[in-house]
C-alpha cells in the first residue's frame, strides 16, 4: 500500500508480472548506424551549429567590404494660384520639382581587427567540423558495440531458456524419485540448486538483453 500525506492509500501494481525478452530488432547493423548519424539529437544540434558558424564566417567576411548604396532624391511642389516662372535664375519653392541621383560608399572597418574576427569565426567553425568528424567515426562504433551485445545476449537467453527447462525437468524428476524412495536427498538438492542457478542466469541475461535493445534505440535516436 502507498499512502499520501492526506492518508489516501492506493494499491501498488507491478507493470510486468514477469520479465520476458523483447523481440530482436529486424534491422541490420548498417541501417542502425545510418539512422544514428541522421536522427540522433547530437548530430542534429551539430548540423545546426555548423550552419550558424558558416553564416557567421560569411558575415565576418562581409564586414571587411564597404557598403555601396545608390538612390534618388526628388522634390515636387505645385501652387495653383501662382504664376509659373520660366527664368532659370529664379527659384520658386512653391512651383517646381526635380530629381537628383545619389551614390555613396560607407566603409567602417579596421583591417587588422576585421581579419582577426574572421580568423576567430573560421577557427570556431573548424572546431565544430572536427567534432563532427569525431562523431561520424565514433557513433557507428558505439552503435555496433550495442548491436553486438544485444545479439549475443539474445542468443544466450535462448540457450539459457532451454537449459532452465531441462534443469526444471531434472528437479521435478528428482522430487518424484525422492517421493518413491528411489533418490537421495542430496541428489534432489543438487537438482534444485542447478535449476535455481540456471533460471537466475536466464533472468539476468534477459534483463541485460532488454537493456541492450533499449540502449540501441537510444543510440540510434529513436528515444529522444
N, CA and C atoms as a LAMMPS dump frame, in Angstrom:
ITEM: TIMESTEP
0
ITEM: NUMBER OF ATOMS
672
ITEM: BOX BOUNDS ff ff ff
-5.0000000000000000e+02 5.0000000000000000e+02
-5.0000000000000000e+02 5.0000000000000000e+02
-5.0000000000000000e+02 5.0000000000000000e+02
ITEM: ATOMS id mol type element x y z
1 1 1 N 0.838 -1.198 0
2 1 2 C 0 0 0
3 1 3 C 0.878 1.254 0
4 2 1 N 0.418 2.297 -0.657
5 2 2 C 1.103 3.585 -0.67
6 2 3 C 0.136 4.637 -0.161
7 3 1 N 0.572 5.403 0.846
8 3 2 C -0.284 6.4 1.464
9 3 3 C 0.261 7.784 1.184
10 4 1 N -0.612 8.66 0.788
11 4 2 C -0.249 10.041 0.552
12 4 3 C -0.303 10.812 1.869
13 5 1 N 0.187 12.063 1.885
14 5 2 C 0.134 12.838 3.139
15 5 3 C -1.264 13.001 3.703
16 6 1 N -2.294 12.994 2.863
17 6 2 C -3.666 13.135 3.351
18 6 3 C -4.288 11.794 3.718
19 7 1 N -3.453 10.785 3.877
20 7 2 C -3.883 9.451 4.31
21 7 3 C -4.813 8.79 3.302
22 8 1 N -4.58 9.081 2.014
23 8 2 C -5.317 8.412 0.95
24 8 3 C -4.425 7.301 0.412
25 9 1 N -4.823 6.087 0.575
26 9 2 C -3.993 4.94 0.227
27 9 3 C -4.418 4.365 -1.125
28 10 1 N -3.425 3.938 -1.896
29 10 2 C -3.669 3.32 -3.186
30 10 3 C -2.889 2.019 -3.264
31 11 1 N -3.427 1.077 -3.998
32 11 2 C -2.753 -0.202 -4.188
33 11 3 C -1.67 -0.047 -5.243
34 12 1 N -0.496 -0.563 -4.947
35 12 2 C 0.591 -0.556 -5.903
36 12 3 C 0.494 -1.793 -6.782
37 13 1 N 0.665 -1.6 -8.066
38 13 2 C 0.625 -2.717 -9.005
39 13 3 C 1.931 -2.763 -9.774
40 14 1 N 2.358 -3.957 -10.113
41 14 2 C 3.582 -4.149 -10.877
42 14 3 C 3.241 -4.093 -12.359
43 15 1 N 4.017 -3.32 -13.097
44 15 2 C 3.734 -3.161 -14.523
45 15 3 C 3.864 -4.495 -15.257
46 16 1 N 4.933 -5.23 -14.985
47 16 2 C 5.162 -6.538 -15.607
48 16 3 C 5.283 -7.58 -14.513
49 17 1 N 4.422 -8.581 -14.574
50 17 2 C 4.461 -9.618 -13.548
51 17 3 C 5.692 -10.509 -13.692
52 18 1 N 6.204 -10.624 -14.886
53 18 2 C 7.415 -11.409 -15.097
54 18 3 C 8.197 -10.799 -16.249
55 19 1 N 9.484 -10.998 -16.196
56 19 2 C 10.341 -10.441 -17.227
57 19 3 C 10.369 -11.381 -18.426
58 20 1 N 10.312 -10.801 -19.605
59 20 2 C 10.319 -11.584 -20.842
60 20 3 C 11.153 -10.843 -21.869
61 21 1 N 11.833 -11.571 -22.738
62 21 2 C 12.666 -10.9 -23.752
63 21 3 C 11.813 -10.181 -24.788
64 22 1 N 12.232 -8.983 -25.152
65 22 2 C 11.548 -8.235 -26.205
66 22 3 C 11.987 -8.775 -27.557
67 23 1 N 11.222 -8.538 -28.622
68 23 2 C 11.639 -9.024 -29.943
69 23 3 C 12.954 -8.388 -30.387
70 24 1 N 13.741 -9.166 -31.08
71 24 2 C 15.007 -8.64 -31.591
72 24 3 C 14.722 -7.714 -32.763
73 25 1 N 15.36 -6.543 -32.826
74 25 2 C 15.085 -5.589 -33.923
75 25 3 C 15.352 -6.215 -35.288
76 26 1 N 14.396 -6.047 -36.194
77 26 2 C 14.511 -6.609 -37.539
78 26 3 C 15.168 -5.606 -38.496
79 27 1 N 16.264 -5.024 -38.06
80 27 2 C 17.023 -4.06 -38.856
81 27 3 C 18.485 -4.44 -38.762
82 28 1 N 19.181 -4.378 -39.892
83 28 2 C 20.587 -4.753 -39.856
84 28 3 C 21.428 -3.626 -39.262
85 29 1 N 22.687 -3.948 -38.989
86 29 2 C 23.57 -3.01 -38.311
87 29 3 C 23.811 -1.752 -39.14
88 30 1 N 23.976 -1.896 -40.438
89 30 2 C 24.246 -0.726 -41.287
90 30 3 C 23.093 0.28 -41.23
91 31 1 N 21.865 -0.215 -41.195
92 31 2 C 20.706 0.673 -41.118
93 31 3 C 20.668 1.388 -39.769
94 32 1 N 21.002 0.663 -38.703
95 32 2 C 21.063 1.294 -37.383
96 32 3 C 22.095 2.413 -37.362
97 33 1 N 23.255 2.17 -37.936
98 33 2 C 24.307 3.183 -37.941
99 33 3 C 23.907 4.395 -38.764
100 34 1 N 23.248 4.162 -39.894
101 34 2 C 22.798 5.284 -40.72
102 34 3 C 21.742 6.107 -39.984
103 35 1 N 20.84 5.451 -39.288
104 35 2 C 19.821 6.179 -38.532
105 35 3 C 20.454 7.003 -37.424
106 36 1 N 21.462 6.442 -36.769
107 36 2 C 22.112 7.17 -35.677
108 36 3 C 22.764 8.444 -36.181
109 37 1 N 23.421 8.377 -37.336
110 37 2 C 24.088 9.559 -37.88
111 37 3 C 23.102 10.614 -38.35
112 38 1 N 21.88 10.214 -38.606
113 38 2 C 20.881 11.157 -39.115
114 38 3 C 19.917 11.64 -38.039
115 39 1 N 19.506 10.761 -37.13
116 39 2 C 18.404 11.076 -36.222
117 39 3 C 18.827 11.408 -34.798
118 40 1 N 20.06 11.149 -34.429
119 40 2 C 20.447 11.439 -33.05
120 40 3 C 20.408 12.934 -32.78
121 41 1 N 19.898 13.35 -31.613
122 41 2 C 19.817 14.796 -31.316
123 41 3 C 21.17 15.483 -31.383
124 42 1 N 22.236 14.765 -30.996
125 42 2 C 23.551 15.399 -31.031
126 42 3 C 23.956 15.772 -32.453
127 43 1 N 23.657 14.882 -33.412
128 43 2 C 24.008 15.168 -34.797
129 43 3 C 23.172 16.326 -35.351
130 44 1 N 21.894 16.368 -34.987
131 44 2 C 21.047 17.464 -35.446
132 44 3 C 21.5 18.793 -34.851
133 45 1 N 21.889 18.788 -33.576
134 45 2 C 22.397 20.007 -32.962
135 45 3 C 23.716 20.426 -33.608
136 46 1 N 24.557 19.439 -33.934
137 46 2 C 25.829 19.747 -34.564
138 46 3 C 25.64 20.359 -35.948
139 47 1 N 24.697 19.807 -36.718
140 47 2 C 24.434 20.365 -38.041
141 47 3 C 23.897 21.795 -37.937
142 48 1 N 23.026 22.04 -36.958
143 48 2 C 22.51 23.4 -36.763
144 48 3 C 23.637 24.351 -36.367
145 49 1 N 24.548 23.878 -35.514
146 49 2 C 25.679 24.707 -35.13
147 49 3 C 26.602 25.008 -36.293
148 50 1 N 26.812 24.031 -37.175
149 50 2 C 27.658 24.255 -38.343
150 50 3 C 27.043 25.289 -39.284
151 51 1 N 25.733 25.204 -39.489
152 51 2 C 25.081 26.199 -40.346
153 51 3 C 25.221 27.6 -39.757
154 52 1 N 25.065 27.7 -38.446
155 52 2 C 25.192 29.009 -37.81
156 52 3 C 26.624 29.53 -37.91
157 53 1 N 27.605 28.652 -37.732
158 53 2 C 29 29.077 -37.81
159 53 3 C 29.38 29.489 -39.229
160 54 1 N 28.867 28.769 -40.224
161 54 2 C 29.157 29.158 -41.609
162 54 3 C 28.568 30.537 -41.911
163 55 1 N 27.348 30.756 -41.434
164 55 2 C 26.73 32.066 -41.648
165 55 3 C 27.511 33.16 -40.931
166 56 1 N 28.051 32.85 -39.749
167 56 2 C 28.829 33.843 -39.012
168 56 3 C 30.136 34.166 -39.737
169 57 1 N 30.797 33.155 -40.285
170 57 2 C 32.029 33.388 -41.041
171 57 3 C 31.734 34.266 -42.252
172 58 1 N 30.652 33.977 -42.961
173 58 2 C 30.289 34.799 -44.116
174 58 3 C 29.993 36.237 -43.701
175 59 1 N 29.339 36.415 -42.542
176 59 2 C 29.041 37.772 -42.078
177 59 3 C 30.317 38.518 -41.704
178 60 1 N 31.247 37.819 -41.047
179 60 2 C 32.506 38.468 -40.675
180 60 3 C 33.319 38.848 -41.913
181 61 1 N 33.288 38.026 -42.933
182 61 2 C 33.981 38.379 -44.174
183 61 3 C 33.314 39.572 -44.845
184 62 1 N 31.994 39.622 -44.783
185 62 2 C 31.284 40.741 -45.399
186 62 3 C 31.578 42.053 -44.68
187 63 1 N 31.92 41.981 -43.377
188 63 2 C 32.223 43.208 -42.635
189 63 3 C 33.476 43.901 -43.165
190 64 1 N 34.338 43.158 -43.837
191 64 2 C 35.564 43.765 -44.354
192 64 3 C 35.326 44.56 -45.637
193 65 1 N 34.183 44.395 -46.261
194 65 2 C 33.884 45.06 -47.52
195 65 3 C 33.054 46.31 -47.276
196 66 1 N 33.18 47.319 -48.155
197 66 2 C 32.385 48.542 -47.984
198 66 3 C 30.926 48.329 -48.362
199 67 1 N 30.08 49.17 -47.802
200 67 2 C 28.66 49.193 -48.157
201 67 3 C 28.443 50.234 -49.242
202 68 1 N 28.012 49.81 -50.404
203 68 2 C 27.756 50.702 -51.54
204 68 3 C 26.244 50.853 -51.698
205 69 1 N 25.799 52.076 -51.814
206 69 2 C 24.365 52.297 -51.94
207 69 3 C 24.12 53.35 -53.012
208 70 1 N 22.929 53.334 -53.565
209 70 2 C 22.506 54.289 -54.591
210 70 3 C 21.039 54.601 -54.387
211 71 1 N 20.668 55.802 -54.745
212 71 2 C 19.278 56.199 -54.57
213 71 3 C 18.967 57.445 -55.375
214 72 1 N 17.747 57.88 -55.237
215 72 2 C 17.262 59.066 -55.936
216 72 3 C 16.518 59.94 -54.938
217 73 1 N 16.872 61.23 -54.928
218 73 2 C 16.19 62.215 -54.075
219 73 3 C 15.356 63.126 -54.982
220 74 1 N 14.117 63.262 -54.691
221 74 2 C 13.235 64.07 -55.534
222 74 3 C 12.376 65.011 -54.732
223 75 1 N 11.934 66.063 -55.388
224 75 2 C 11.049 67.036 -54.755
225 75 3 C 10.114 67.608 -55.816
226 76 1 N 8.846 67.801 -55.442
227 76 2 C 7.87 68.359 -56.375
228 76 3 C 6.913 69.256 -55.596
229 77 1 N 6.761 70.505 -56.06
230 77 2 C 5.872 71.474 -55.423
231 77 3 C 4.955 72.099 -56.479
232 78 1 N 3.716 72.379 -56.089
233 78 2 C 2.765 72.973 -57.028
234 78 3 C 1.774 73.85 -56.262
235 79 1 N 1.631 75.07 -56.754
236 79 2 C 0.638 76.003 -56.202
237 79 3 C -0.213 76.513 -57.372
238 80 1 N -1.515 76.277 -57.336
239 80 2 C -2.385 76.584 -58.485
240 80 3 C -2.596 78.086 -58.702
241 81 1 N -2.465 78.914 -57.663
242 81 2 C -2.744 80.342 -57.772
243 81 3 C -1.492 81.185 -58.015
244 82 1 N -0.396 80.551 -58.347
245 82 2 C 0.839 81.284 -58.599
246 82 3 C 1.239 81.119 -60.061
247 83 1 N 1.822 82.161 -60.611
248 83 2 C 2.321 82.091 -61.981
249 83 3 C 3.622 81.294 -62.012
250 84 1 N 3.779 80.619 -63.113
251 84 2 C 4.993 79.832 -63.269
252 84 3 C 6.104 80.717 -63.817
253 85 1 N 7.268 80.669 -63.21
254 85 2 C 8.433 81.44 -63.632
255 85 3 C 9.306 80.587 -64.532
256 86 1 N 9.546 81.112 -65.719
257 86 2 C 10.396 80.379 -66.66
258 86 3 C 11.838 80.881 -66.652
259 87 1 N 12.208 81.668 -65.679
260 87 2 C 13.573 82.198 -65.565
261 87 3 C 14.441 81.183 -64.827
262 88 1 N 15.511 80.706 -65.474
263 88 2 C 16.339 79.7 -64.793
264 88 3 C 17.118 80.255 -63.616
265 89 1 N 17.191 81.575 -63.498
266 89 2 C 17.972 82.16 -62.406
267 89 3 C 17.129 82.433 -61.158
268 90 1 N 15.85 82.194 -61.269
269 90 2 C 14.96 82.442 -60.132
270 90 3 C 14.298 81.116 -59.744
271 91 1 N 14.363 80.815 -58.465
272 91 2 C 13.781 79.574 -57.957
273 91 3 C 12.491 79.879 -57.214
274 92 1 N 11.435 79.212 -57.615
275 92 2 C 10.154 79.358 -56.939
276 92 3 C 9.92 78.103 -56.1
277 93 1 N 10.001 78.185 -54.775
278 93 2 C 9.828 76.989 -53.93
279 93 3 C 8.416 76.436 -53.916
280 94 1 N 7.442 77.198 -54.472
281 94 2 C 6.062 76.732 -54.473
282 94 3 C 5.633 76.121 -55.801
283 95 1 N 6.438 76.272 -56.822
284 95 2 C 6.161 75.669 -58.12
285 95 3 C 7.482 75.149 -58.688
286 96 1 N 7.612 73.86 -58.739
287 96 2 C 8.844 73.304 -59.282
288 96 3 C 9.029 71.853 -58.844
289 97 1 N 10.068 71.295 -59.297
290 97 2 C 10.357 69.899 -58.946
291 97 3 C 11.668 69.465 -59.552
292 98 1 N 12.133 68.344 -59.113
293 98 2 C 13.382 67.829 -59.662
294 98 3 C 13.795 66.529 -59.008
295 99 1 N 14.696 65.827 -59.649
296 99 2 C 15.235 64.556 -59.165
297 99 3 C 16.753 64.629 -59.172
298 100 1 N 17.364 64.029 -58.148
299 100 2 C 18.821 64.008 -58.048
300 100 3 C 19.284 62.601 -57.702
301 101 1 N 20.1 61.954 -58.512
302 101 2 C 20.637 60.642 -58.149
303 101 3 C 21.703 60.766 -57.059
304 102 1 N 21.744 59.76 -56.215
305 102 2 C 22.698 59.751 -55.104
306 102 3 C 23.416 58.416 -55.095
307 103 1 N 24.72 58.424 -55.051
308 103 2 C 25.558 57.222 -54.947
309 103 3 C 26.541 57.443 -53.811
310 104 1 N 26.681 56.435 -52.949
311 104 2 C 27.576 56.591 -51.805
312 104 3 C 28.268 55.307 -51.414
313 105 1 N 29.316 55.45 -50.626
314 105 2 C 30.086 54.319 -50.102
315 105 3 C 30.32 54.554 -48.616
316 106 1 N 30.029 53.512 -47.832
317 106 2 C 30.276 53.574 -46.394
318 106 3 C 31.185 52.404 -46.019
319 107 1 N 32.302 52.734 -45.408
320 107 2 C 33.291 51.687 -45.095
321 107 3 C 33.795 51.927 -43.677
322 108 1 N 33.173 51.218 -42.733
323 108 2 C 33.573 51.309 -41.33
324 108 3 C 34.308 50.029 -40.965
325 109 1 N 35.607 50.038 -41.037
326 109 2 C 36.365 48.837 -40.742
327 109 3 C 37.759 49.189 -40.268
328 110 1 N 38.283 48.32 -39.468
329 110 2 C 39.691 48.349 -39.058
330 110 3 C 40.291 47.057 -39.578
331 111 1 N 41.201 47.146 -40.53
332 111 2 C 41.61 45.97 -41.291
333 111 3 C 42.159 44.867 -40.403
334 112 1 N 43.004 45.186 -39.47
335 112 2 C 43.578 44.143 -38.614
336 112 3 C 42.534 43.471 -37.746
337 113 1 N 41.647 44.271 -37.151
338 113 2 C 40.602 43.706 -36.29
339 113 3 C 39.601 42.894 -37.096
340 114 1 N 39.265 43.359 -38.294
341 114 2 C 38.315 42.614 -39.131
342 114 3 C 38.868 41.254 -39.509
343 115 1 N 40.145 41.212 -39.873
344 115 2 C 40.764 39.921 -40.213
345 115 3 C 40.817 39.002 -38.998
346 116 1 N 41.071 39.581 -37.838
347 116 2 C 41.114 38.766 -36.619
348 116 3 C 39.756 38.167 -36.309
349 117 1 N 38.701 38.952 -36.505
350 117 2 C 37.356 38.417 -36.268
351 117 3 C 37.009 37.314 -37.262
352 118 1 N 37.425 37.462 -38.497
353 118 2 C 37.193 36.412 -39.488
354 118 3 C 37.951 35.145 -39.107
355 119 1 N 39.204 35.299 -38.685
356 119 2 C 40.009 34.131 -38.299
357 119 3 C 39.421 33.429 -37.086
358 120 1 N 38.901 34.203 -36.136
359 120 2 C 38.287 33.592 -34.964
360 120 3 C 37.045 32.791 -35.338
361 121 1 N 36.195 33.377 -36.178
362 121 2 C 34.986 32.67 -36.613
363 121 3 C 35.342 31.422 -37.409
364 122 1 N 36.381 31.503 -38.246
365 122 2 C 36.805 30.35 -39.029
366 122 3 C 37.351 29.251 -38.131
367 123 1 N 38.099 29.635 -37.083
368 123 2 C 38.635 28.641 -36.145
369 123 3 C 37.515 27.929 -35.398
370 124 1 N 36.486 28.666 -34.993
371 124 2 C 35.345 28.041 -34.306
372 124 3 C 34.598 27.1 -35.238
373 125 1 N 34.521 27.473 -36.521
374 125 2 C 33.89 26.583 -37.497
375 125 3 C 34.696 25.307 -37.679
376 126 1 N 36.023 25.429 -37.742
377 126 2 C 36.868 24.248 -37.904
378 126 3 C 36.78 23.341 -36.681
379 127 1 N 36.64 23.938 -35.498
380 127 2 C 36.486 23.126 -34.292
381 127 3 C 35.22 22.285 -34.359
382 128 1 N 34.133 22.874 -34.838
383 128 2 C 32.889 22.11 -34.99
384 128 3 C 33.029 21.028 -36.065
385 129 1 N 33.775 21.332 -37.125
386 129 2 C 33.999 20.32 -38.17
387 129 3 C 34.76 19.124 -37.612
388 130 1 N 35.736 19.371 -36.745
389 130 2 C 36.476 18.267 -36.136
390 130 3 C 35.585 17.465 -35.193
391 131 1 N 34.7 18.15 -34.482
392 131 2 C 33.757 17.434 -33.626
393 131 3 C 32.832 16.546 -34.456
394 132 1 N 32.407 17.061 -35.602
395 132 2 C 31.549 16.255 -36.463
396 132 3 C 32.296 15.036 -36.99
397 133 1 N 33.562 15.225 -37.381
398 133 2 C 34.355 14.087 -37.87
399 133 3 C 34.533 13.042 -36.766
400 134 1 N 34.742 13.5 -35.543
401 134 2 C 34.872 12.568 -34.418
402 134 3 C 33.569 11.816 -34.183
403 135 1 N 32.437 12.537 -34.278
404 135 2 C 31.133 11.889 -34.076
405 135 3 C 30.836 10.893 -35.188
406 136 1 N 31.153 11.264 -36.426
407 136 2 C 30.893 10.365 -37.556
408 136 3 C 31.712 9.09 -37.427
409 137 1 N 32.903 9.187 -36.852
410 137 2 C 33.735 7.998 -36.666
411 137 3 C 33.333 7.202 -35.423
412 138 1 N 32.897 7.901 -34.367
413 138 2 C 32.631 7.216 -33.105
414 138 3 C 31.23 6.657 -32.964
415 139 1 N 30.235 7.334 -33.516
416 139 2 C 28.851 6.886 -33.345
417 139 3 C 28.608 5.513 -33.974
418 140 1 N 29.059 5.247 -35.211
419 140 2 C 28.861 3.888 -35.753
420 140 3 C 29.51 2.808 -34.907
421 141 1 N 30.682 3.089 -34.336
422 141 2 C 31.323 2.109 -33.455
423 141 3 C 30.485 1.868 -32.205
424 142 1 N 29.951 2.947 -31.624
425 142 2 C 29.119 2.813 -30.426
426 142 3 C 27.853 2.02 -30.72
427 143 1 N 27.228 2.295 -31.858
428 143 2 C 26.024 1.559 -32.244
429 143 3 C 26.365 0.094 -32.525
430 144 1 N 27.485 -0.145 -33.188
431 144 2 C 27.89 -1.521 -33.483
432 144 3 C 28.14 -2.327 -32.228
433 145 1 N 28.758 -1.692 -31.23
434 145 2 C 29.005 -2.391 -29.968
435 145 3 C 27.695 -2.769 -29.284
436 146 1 N 26.746 -1.833 -29.247
437 146 2 C 25.448 -2.125 -28.631
438 146 3 C 24.704 -3.217 -29.403
439 147 1 N 24.804 -3.188 -30.72
440 147 2 C 24.128 -4.201 -31.542
441 147 3 C 24.702 -5.591 -31.285
442 148 1 N 26.029 -5.695 -31.216
443 148 2 C 26.673 -6.993 -30.973
444 148 3 C 26.317 -7.514 -29.586
445 149 1 N 26.306 -6.616 -28.581
446 149 2 C 25.93 -7.045 -27.228
447 149 3 C 24.487 -7.54 -27.19
448 150 1 N 23.591 -6.833 -27.88
449 150 2 C 22.197 -7.265 -27.91
450 150 3 C 22.066 -8.626 -28.593
451 151 1 N 22.786 -8.81 -29.694
452 151 2 C 22.715 -10.079 -30.409
453 151 3 C 23.273 -11.227 -29.569
454 152 1 N 24.383 -10.971 -28.858
455 152 2 C 24.984 -12.005 -28.022
456 152 3 C 24.058 -12.396 -26.873
457 153 1 N 23.473 -11.41 -26.21
458 153 2 C 22.567 -11.716 -25.098
459 153 3 C 21.265 -12.342 -25.592
460 154 1 N 20.847 -11.993 -26.806
461 154 2 C 19.646 -12.623 -27.363
462 154 3 C 19.874 -14.125 -27.562
463 155 1 N 21.027 -14.481 -28.141
464 155 2 C 21.339 -15.9 -28.326
465 155 3 C 21.563 -16.598 -26.989
466 156 1 N 22.183 -15.891 -26.045
467 156 2 C 22.466 -16.504 -24.745
468 156 3 C 21.18 -16.791 -23.982
469 157 1 N 20.232 -15.857 -24.014
470 157 2 C 18.991 -16.084 -23.265
471 157 3 C 18.164 -17.224 -23.865
472 158 1 N 18.241 -17.418 -25.17
473 158 2 C 17.534 -18.555 -25.77
474 158 3 C 18.153 -19.873 -25.32
475 159 1 N 19.469 -19.946 -25.291
476 159 2 C 20.121 -21.172 -24.837
477 159 3 C 19.893 -21.406 -23.349
478 160 1 N 19.926 -20.329 -22.558
479 160 2 C 19.67 -20.477 -21.128
480 160 3 C 18.229 -20.869 -20.865
481 161 1 N 17.305 -20.443 -21.728
482 161 2 C 15.916 -20.855 -21.571
483 161 3 C 15.779 -22.37 -21.729
484 162 1 N 16.472 -22.904 -22.728
485 162 2 C 16.457 -24.356 -22.909
486 162 3 C 17.12 -25.057 -21.737
487 163 1 N 18.229 -24.485 -21.235
488 163 2 C 18.893 -25.083 -20.081
489 163 3 C 18.033 -25.046 -18.836
490 164 1 N 17.303 -23.931 -18.631
491 164 2 C 16.433 -23.835 -17.462
492 164 3 C 15.284 -24.834 -17.551
493 165 1 N 14.778 -25.046 -18.757
494 165 2 C 13.712 -26.045 -18.938
495 165 3 C 14.203 -27.439 -18.616
496 166 1 N 15.418 -27.767 -19.081
497 166 2 C 15.989 -29.085 -18.777
498 166 3 C 16.265 -29.236 -17.289
499 167 1 N 16.773 -28.187 -16.644
500 167 2 C 17.051 -28.254 -15.209
501 167 3 C 15.765 -28.424 -14.41
502 168 1 N 14.688 -27.795 -14.866
503 168 2 C 13.408 -27.936 -14.167
504 168 3 C 12.889 -29.368 -14.287
505 169 1 N 13.041 -29.956 -15.455
506 169 2 C 12.627 -31.352 -15.629
507 169 3 C 13.421 -32.274 -14.713
508 170 1 N 14.72 -31.98 -14.61
509 170 2 C 15.559 -32.792 -13.724
510 170 3 C 15.101 -32.651 -12.277
511 171 1 N 14.772 -31.404 -11.868
512 171 2 C 14.331 -31.172 -10.497
513 171 3 C 13.008 -31.901 -10.223
514 172 1 N 12.065 -31.809 -11.161
515 172 2 C 10.771 -32.472 -10.967
516 172 3 C 10.946 -33.981 -10.904
517 173 1 N 11.789 -34.511 -11.783
518 173 2 C 12.023 -35.957 -11.773
519 173 3 C 12.696 -36.402 -10.487
520 174 1 N 13.633 -35.599 -9.979
521 174 2 C 14.323 -35.953 -8.735
522 174 3 C 13.363 -35.938 -7.553
523 175 1 N 12.47 -34.952 -7.526
524 175 2 C 11.476 -34.908 -6.453
525 175 3 C 10.539 -36.107 -6.513
526 176 1 N 10.173 -36.49 -7.727
527 176 2 C 9.315 -37.68 -7.857
528 176 3 C 10.043 -38.937 -7.415
529 177 1 N 11.319 -39.058 -7.784
530 177 2 C 12.086 -40.233 -7.352
531 177 3 C 12.293 -40.233 -5.854
532 178 1 N 12.466 -39.021 -5.249
533 178 2 C 12.614 -38.954 -3.795
534 178 3 C 11.336 -39.429 -3.1
535 179 1 N 10.178 -39.034 -3.667
536 179 2 C 8.907 -39.471 -3.073
537 179 3 C 8.733 -40.978 -3.184
538 180 1 N 9.288 -41.553 -4.248
539 180 2 C 9.183 -43.004 -4.421
540 180 3 C 10.292 -43.754 -3.717
541 181 1 N 11.201 -43.046 -3.09
542 181 2 C 12.299 -43.699 -2.387
543 181 3 C 13.41 -44.164 -3.301
544 182 1 N 13.472 -43.612 -4.511
545 182 2 C 14.495 -44.039 -5.464
546 182 3 C 15.662 -43.054 -5.564
547 183 1 N 15.564 -41.928 -4.87
548 183 2 C 16.606 -40.908 -4.974
549 183 3 C 16.917 -40.382 -3.594
550 184 1 N 18.191 -40.008 -3.381
551 184 2 C 18.606 -39.472 -2.088
552 184 3 C 18.362 -37.966 -2.049
553 185 1 N 18.358 -37.449 -0.815
554 185 2 C 18.055 -36.024 -0.628
555 185 3 C 19.142 -35.139 -1.215
556 186 1 N 20.405 -35.561 -1.147
557 186 2 C 21.477 -34.716 -1.665
558 186 3 C 21.395 -34.587 -3.189
559 187 1 N 20.935 -35.647 -3.857
560 187 2 C 20.758 -35.561 -5.307
561 187 3 C 19.636 -34.59 -5.669
562 188 1 N 18.583 -34.62 -4.882
563 188 2 C 17.481 -33.676 -5.116
564 188 3 C 17.944 -32.243 -4.873
565 189 1 N 18.757 -32.058 -3.83
566 189 2 C 19.29 -30.718 -3.547
567 189 3 C 20.155 -30.218 -4.7
568 190 1 N 20.946 -31.119 -5.288
569 190 2 C 21.765 -30.721 -6.443
570 190 3 C 20.892 -30.308 -7.632
571 191 1 N 19.798 -31.037 -7.83
572 191 2 C 18.904 -30.718 -8.937
573 191 3 C 18.239 -29.36 -8.714
574 192 1 N 17.783 -29.109 -7.481
575 192 2 C 17.148 -27.822 -7.178
576 192 3 C 18.151 -26.682 -7.327
577 193 1 N 19.369 -26.901 -6.834
578 193 2 C 20.405 -25.884 -6.936
579 193 3 C 20.727 -25.57 -8.397
580 194 1 N 20.821 -26.606 -9.201
581 194 2 C 21.116 -26.407 -10.622
582 194 3 C 20.013 -25.61 -11.305
583 195 1 N 18.772 -25.919 -10.998
584 195 2 C 17.658 -25.199 -11.616
585 195 3 C 17.654 -23.733 -11.198
586 196 1 N 17.876 -23.482 -9.906
587 196 2 C 17.855 -22.102 -9.415
588 196 3 C 18.966 -21.285 -10.068
589 197 1 N 20.156 -21.869 -10.175
590 197 2 C 21.276 -21.137 -10.774
591 197 3 C 21.028 -20.835 -12.254
592 198 1 N 20.55 -21.835 -12.99
593 198 2 C 20.314 -21.634 -14.417
594 198 3 C 19.168 -20.644 -14.646
595 199 1 N 18.099 -20.75 -13.87
596 199 2 C 16.968 -19.838 -14.013
597 199 3 C 17.37 -18.399 -13.655
598 200 1 N 18.195 -18.263 -12.622
599 200 2 C 18.674 -16.92 -12.251
600 200 3 C 19.528 -16.319 -13.35
601 201 1 N 20.416 -17.12 -13.918
602 201 2 C 21.253 -16.623 -15.007
603 201 3 C 20.412 -16.283 -16.23
604 202 1 N 19.386 -17.056 -16.467
605 202 2 C 18.488 -16.773 -17.593
606 202 3 C 17.791 -15.433 -17.415
607 203 1 N 17.237 -15.189 -16.237
608 203 2 C 16.539 -13.931 -15.985
609 203 3 C 17.499 -12.745 -16.044
610 204 1 N 18.711 -12.921 -15.542
611 204 2 C 19.687 -11.836 -15.615
612 204 3 C 20.048 -11.529 -17.066
613 205 1 N 20.2 -12.577 -17.879
614 205 2 C 20.549 -12.376 -19.281
615 205 3 C 19.4 -11.726 -20.041
616 206 1 N 18.166 -12.104 -19.726
617 206 2 C 17.001 -11.469 -20.364
618 206 3 C 16.972 -9.979 -20.033
619 207 1 N 17.236 -9.659 -18.775
620 207 2 C 17.264 -8.239 -18.393
621 207 3 C 18.367 -7.492 -19.136
622 208 1 N 19.554 -8.094 -19.231
623 208 2 C 20.649 -7.448 -19.965
624 208 3 C 20.289 -7.27 -21.443
625 209 1 N 19.645 -8.27 -22.008
626 209 2 C 19.262 -8.187 -23.415
627 209 3 C 18.235 -7.076 -23.646
628 210 1 N 17.234 -6.986 -22.78
629 210 2 C 16.23 -5.923 -22.916
630 210 3 C 16.866 -4.54 -22.772
631 211 1 N 17.825 -4.435 -21.871
632 211 2 C 18.524 -3.164 -21.708
633 211 3 C 19.371 -2.849 -22.942
634 212 1 N 19.955 -3.881 -23.556
635 212 2 C 20.727 -3.666 -24.79
636 212 3 C 19.844 -3.134 -25.906
637 213 1 N 18.644 -3.672 -26.034
638 213 2 C 17.718 -3.212 -27.075
639 213 3 C 17.295 -1.765 -26.808
640 214 1 N 17.032 -1.441 -25.537
641 214 2 C 16.672 -0.058 -25.197
642 214 3 C 17.826 0.896 -25.471
643 215 1 N 19.044 0.46 -25.147
644 215 2 C 20.203 1.301 -25.414
645 215 3 C 20.403 1.496 -26.917
646 216 1 N 20.142 0.449 -27.681
647 216 2 C 20.264 0.561 -29.132
648 216 3 C 19.268 1.572 -29.685
649 217 1 N 18.053 1.575 -29.154
650 217 2 C 17.062 2.558 -29.58
651 217 3 C 17.483 3.967 -29.205
652 218 1 N 18.11 4.115 -28.05
653 218 2 C 18.572 5.447 -27.626
654 218 3 C 19.729 5.928 -28.503
655 219 1 N 20.666 5.022 -28.807
656 219 2 C 21.838 5.405 -29.588
657 219 3 C 21.482 5.751 -31.031
658 220 1 N 20.397 5.214 -31.547
659 220 2 C 20.005 5.498 -32.927
660 220 3 C 19.053 6.685 -33.032
661 221 1 N 18.723 7.315 -31.899
662 221 2 C 17.858 8.476 -31.929
663 221 3 C 16.385 8.171 -31.878
664 222 1 N 16.026 6.888 -31.703
665 222 2 C 14.6 6.546 -31.62
666 222 3 C 13.985 7.053 -30.338
667 223 1 N 14.745 6.992 -29.239
668 223 2 C 14.293 7.521 -27.961
669 223 3 C 14.96 8.867 -27.743
670 224 1 N 14.171 9.939 -27.697
671 224 2 C 14.707 11.284 -27.558
672 224 3 C 14.192 11.915 -26.28
